[in-house]
Amino acid sequence: MAEARRKRDEFKAALQAGNDPRVKRSHAPLFRDAALAYWEGRADISVTYRSKTISALQRHLFPSLGDKRLDAITRSDLLAALRSEEHTS
């Protein structure tokens, strides 16, 4: 019984810290790495268009989403990033 209480307390502490203990560590890439790999790999667009798109990502989305793993980004995260840009533009 003591072991179950200890595990409960560990799960509770992890949840309060913003971590879901049920989720295993992911090997998903960071948003920044995935976005750069995608846009830098596009040979079907002009260099100018590619560089403008990457610049926009760096200014608008990378500050809030860049260091998050792709599988950790929620709809709320994306909406918050887009809404904050809506108010600053």
PAVEXKE-604715 format. One line per field, with one value per residue (C-alpha): x, y, z; residue in three letters; residue number from 1. Coordinates in pm, whole numbers, always signed. Layout:
x <- [X, ...];
y <- [Y, ...];
z <- [Z, ...];
residuo <- [ALA, ...];
num <- [NUM, ...];
//
This chain:
x <- [+0, +285, +432, +103, +88, +448, +372, +56, +257, +520, +251, +84, +413, +488, +144, +182, +517, +344, +461, +235, +397, +198, +377, +706, +999, +961, +1211, +1003, +1202, +1170, +933, +1225, +1429, +1136, +1029, +1381, +1439, +1111, +1162, +1533, +1457, +1203, +1357, +1028, +1020, +1242, +1524, +1360, +1028, +1205, +1412, +1110, +913, +1197, +1238, +866, +884, +1184, +1004, +658, +648, +995, +993, +695, +699, +1056, +1187, +880, +872, +625, +423, +396, +246, -124, -397, -399, -25, -65, -371, -196, +107, -111, -330, -30, +92, -253, -229, +127, +80];
y <- [+0, +238, +174, +271, +594, +676, +624, +833, +1116, +1093, +1108, +1402, +1593, +1525, +1650, +1965, +2027, +2007, +1659, +1369, +1064, +832, +965, +802, +1017, +1104, +1103, +1348, +1639, +1992, +2215, +2439, +2147, +1996, +2329, +2417, +2072, +2094, +2443, +2402, +2079, +2239, +2254, +2344, +2703, +3004, +3084, +3418, +3260, +2999, +3258, +3484, +3190, +3083, +3443, +3463, +3137, +3267, +3590, +3456, +3088, +2983, +3202, +3016, +2679, +2634, +2433, +2209, +1857, +1810, +1554, +1789, +2083, +2109, +2294, +2542, +2606, +2678, +2898, +3095, +3155, +3265, +3486, +3661, +3740, +3865, +4127, +4236, +4271];
z <- [+0, +79, -267, -432, -232, -326, -696, -666, -511, -788, -1057, -883, -862, -1228, -1333, -1125, -1295, -1633, -1728, -1807, -1644, -1873, -2179, -2262, -2368, -2730, -3008, -3211, -3349, -3223, -3415, -3516, -3654, -3843, -3993, -4106, -4254, -4443, -4585, -4659, -4844, -5077, -5424, -5592, -5461, -5511, -5273, -5195, -5099, -4885, -4701, -4638, -4500, -4271, -4155, -4073, -3877, -3683, -3594, -3523, -3429, -3318, -3004, -2859, -3038, -3162, -2867, -2832, -2966, -3249, -3058, -2759, -2946, -2879, -3063, -2775, -2816, -3185, -3137, -2863, -3087, -3376, -3160, -3005, -3357, -3449, -3174, -3251, -3628];
residuo <- [MET, ALA, GLU, ALA, ARG, ARG, LYS, ARG, ASP, GLU, PHE, LYS, ALA, ALA, LEU, GLN, ALA, GLY, ASN, ASP, PRO, ARG, VAL, LYS, ARG, SER, HIS, ALA, PRO, LEU, PHE, ARG, ASP, ALA, ALA, LEU, ALA, TYR, TRP, GLU, GLY, ARG, ALA, ASP, ILE, SER, VAL, THR, TYR, ARG, SER, LYS, THR, ILE, SER, ALA, LEU, GLN, ARG, HIS, LEU, PHE, PRO, SER, LEU, GLY, ASP, LYS, ARG, LEU, ASP, ALA, ILE, THR, ARG, SER, ASP, LEU, LEU, ALA, ALA, LEU, ARG, SER, GLU, GLU, HIS, THR, SER];
num <- [1, 2, 3, 4, 5, 6, 7, 8, 9, 10, 11, 12, 13, 14, 15, 16, 17, 18, 19, 20, 21, 22, 23, 24, 25, 26, 27, 28, 29, 30, 31, 32, 33, 34, 35, 36, 37, 38, 39, 40, 41, 42, 43, 44, 45, 46, 47, 48, 49, 50, 51, 52, 53, 54, 55, 56, 57, 58, 59, 60, 61, 62, 63, 64, 65, 66, 67, 68, 69, 70, 71, 72, 73, 74, 75, 76, 77, 78, 79, 80, 81, 82, 83, 84, 85, 86, 87, 88, 89];
//
